[in-house]
Amino acid sequence: MVYKGIGVRFVYIHGEVTTPPPPGTQLQMAMNIQVSGPPEVMEELVNVPFTITVSSIPPSISITIRGLLAIQATSDDVKRVSSQLKSGTVPPEVQAIITQYAVFEAGLVARELGIPPTIPLPMAQQQPQQRGPPTAI
């Protein structure tokens, strides 16, 4: 399916550190994404409200983001998406768009809170220096 336009607007962003993470502990993050209400449908536009909550294990941080996903499409596509949402099924493309924007925004909020990235960064491997026979010039 090809959409004419897609927009994401965040209407509420909240992040807090409830307790400082224990030193040397790798935080595990849990993310929950929900379509949080009925879609607002117009002729060639559907607004999908959503809520994202991110929490850490062990409990250390909490992030909540609420927003609207606006999809501009043909009237047939708008009817299809809105009927799926009203029946309780989130179309995979809608879930993917919300997830893509949400993960990025939650990462920015976590960085502002001073939380290190949850993806371990690769360590540069040092190769042992091997001494070969001296070379003649």
One Martini backbone bead per residue (centre of mass of N, CA, C, O) as a GRO file, in nm:
protein
  137
    1MET     BB    1   0.098   0.035   0.021
    2VAL     BB    2   0.028   0.378  -0.066
    3TYR     BB    3   0.096   0.681   0.066
    4LYS     BB    4   0.068   1.026   0.055
    5GLY     BB    5   0.092   1.057   0.383
    6ILE     BB    6   0.302   1.110   0.683
    7GLY     BB    7   0.241   1.172   1.040
    8VAL     BB    8   0.399   1.277   1.351
    9ARG     BB    9   0.258   1.355   1.679
   10PHE     BB   10   0.353   1.486   1.981
   11VAL     BB   11   0.165   1.552   2.299
   12TYR     BB   12   0.340   1.359   2.504
   13ILE     BB   13   0.629   1.390   2.731
   14HIS     BB   14   0.775   1.146   2.964
   15GLY     BB   15   1.060   1.147   3.196
   16GLU     BB   16   1.216   0.923   3.446
   17VAL     BB   17   1.416   0.884   3.737
   18THR     BB   18   1.362   0.685   4.008
   19THR     BB   19   1.644   0.530   4.001
   20PRO     BB   20   1.951   0.472   4.001
   21PRO     BB   21   2.153   0.287   3.837
   22PRO     BB   22   2.339   0.037   3.884
   23PRO     BB   23   2.652  -0.021   3.877
   24GLY     BB   24   2.722  -0.216   3.589
   25THR     BB   25   2.432  -0.225   3.477
   26GLN     BB   26   2.229  -0.374   3.243
   27LEU     BB   27   1.968  -0.250   3.086
   28GLN     BB   28   1.637  -0.347   3.041
   29MET     BB   29   1.396  -0.300   2.786
   30ALA     BB   30   1.045  -0.207   2.786
   31MET     BB   31   0.793  -0.204   2.524
   32ASN     BB   32   0.473  -0.028   2.483
   33ILE     BB   33   0.224  -0.040   2.221
   34GLN     BB   34  -0.072   0.170   2.176
   35VAL     BB   35  -0.387   0.199   2.068
   36SER     BB   36  -0.575   0.479   2.236
   37GLY     BB   37  -0.818   0.473   2.022
   38PRO     BB   38  -1.017   0.598   1.808
   39PRO     BB   39  -1.027   0.683   1.497
   40GLU     BB   40  -0.991   0.963   1.291
   41VAL     BB   41  -1.219   1.017   1.020
   42MET     BB   42  -1.173   1.100   0.689
   43GLU     BB   43  -1.171   1.080   0.367
   44GLU     BB   44  -0.815   1.103   0.339
   45LEU     BB   45  -0.803   1.066   0.669
   46VAL     BB   46  -0.611   0.928   0.951
   47ASN     BB   47  -0.620   0.926   1.309
   48VAL     BB   48  -0.379   0.776   1.536
   49PRO     BB   49  -0.377   0.695   1.854
   50PHE     BB   50  -0.094   0.683   2.091
   51THR     BB   51   0.101   0.469   2.325
   52ILE     BB   52   0.415   0.488   2.503
   53THR     BB   53   0.602   0.252   2.704
   54VAL     BB   54   0.897   0.275   2.911
   55SER     BB   55   1.097   0.027   3.079
   56SER     BB   56   1.302  -0.100   3.334
   57ILE     BB   57   1.550  -0.367   3.398
   58PRO     BB   58   1.567  -0.248   3.648
   59PRO     BB   59   1.391  -0.020   3.815
   60SER     BB   60   1.461   0.328   3.683
   61ILE     BB   61   1.281   0.392   3.428
   62SER     BB   62   1.040   0.629   3.266
   63ILE     BB   63   0.842   0.632   2.958
   64THR     BB   64   0.607   0.866   2.800
   65ILE     BB   65   0.415   0.853   2.487
   66ARG     BB   66   0.204   1.072   2.302
   67GLY     BB   67   0.002   1.041   1.991
   68LEU     BB   68  -0.016   1.101   1.629
   69LEU     BB   69  -0.121   0.931   1.337
   70ALA     BB   70  -0.102   1.051   1.004
   71ILE     BB   71  -0.303   0.937   0.724
   72GLN     BB   72  -0.266   0.975   0.378
   73ALA     BB   73  -0.524   0.856   0.153
   74THR     BB   74  -0.726   0.677   0.015
   75SER     BB   75  -1.046   0.601   0.085
   76ASP     BB   76  -1.003   0.292   0.086
   77ASP     BB   77  -0.759   0.286   0.282
   78VAL     BB   78  -0.898   0.432   0.515
   79LYS     BB   79  -1.121   0.221   0.557
   80ARG     BB   80  -0.937  -0.021   0.612
   81VAL     BB   81  -0.780   0.091   0.855
   82SER     BB   82  -1.026   0.172   1.034
   83SER     BB   83  -1.157  -0.112   1.048
   84GLN     BB   84  -0.919  -0.252   1.184
   85LEU     BB   85  -0.905  -0.068   1.435
   86LYS     BB   86  -1.206  -0.113   1.530
   87SER     BB   87  -1.150  -0.439   1.557
   88GLY     BB   88  -0.840  -0.446   1.702
   89THR     BB   89  -0.650  -0.418   1.449
   90VAL     BB   90  -0.318  -0.365   1.368
   91PRO     BB   91  -0.157  -0.270   1.117
   92PRO     BB   92   0.165  -0.332   1.032
   93GLU     BB   93   0.234  -0.047   0.913
   94VAL     BB   94   0.144   0.112   1.164
   95GLN     BB   95   0.326  -0.025   1.370
   96ALA     BB   96   0.596   0.046   1.227
   97ILE     BB   97   0.575   0.354   1.236
   98ILE     BB   98   0.544   0.392   1.538
   99THR     BB   99   0.801   0.241   1.621
  100GLN     BB  100   1.011   0.410   1.474
  101TYR     BB  101   0.949   0.681   1.621
  102ALA     BB  102   0.953   0.581   1.920
  103VAL     BB  103   1.243   0.477   1.948
  104PHE     BB  104   1.380   0.741   1.886
  105GLU     BB  105   1.246   0.921   2.106
  106ALA     BB  106   1.319   0.742   2.352
  107GLY     BB  107   1.625   0.769   2.310
  108LEU     BB  108   1.638   1.075   2.356
  109VAL     BB  109   1.521   1.078   2.641
  110ALA     BB  110   1.729   0.887   2.770
  111ARG     BB  111   1.973   1.066   2.710
  112GLU     BB  112   1.870   1.313   2.877
  113LEU     BB  113   1.871   1.123   3.148
  114GLY     BB  114   2.155   0.949   3.131
  115ILE     BB  115   2.113   0.695   2.961
  116PRO     BB  116   2.247   0.441   2.835
  117PRO     BB  117   2.275   0.246   2.592
  118THR     BB  118   2.123  -0.073   2.527
  119ILE     BB  119   2.330  -0.110   2.312
  120PRO     BB  120   2.605  -0.264   2.273
  121LEU     BB  121   2.913  -0.164   2.216
  122PRO     BB  122   3.170  -0.215   2.030
  123MET     BB  123   3.480  -0.345   2.076
  124ALA     BB  124   3.799  -0.285   2.035
  125GLN     BB  125   4.038  -0.483   1.895
  126GLN     BB  126   4.344  -0.590   1.998
  127GLN     BB  127   4.633  -0.654   1.839
  128PRO     BB  128   4.894  -0.827   1.855
  129GLN     BB  129   5.222  -0.770   1.847
  130GLN     BB  130   5.437  -0.866   1.592
  131ARG     BB  131   5.761  -0.983   1.571
  132GLY     BB  132   5.977  -0.970   1.331
  133PRO     BB  133   6.208  -0.969   1.132
  134PRO     BB  134   6.433  -0.777   1.031
  135THR     BB  135   6.464  -0.528   0.801
  136ALA     BB  136   6.608  -0.445   0.507
  137ILE     BB  137   6.731  -0.155   0.322
   0.00000   0.00000   0.00000
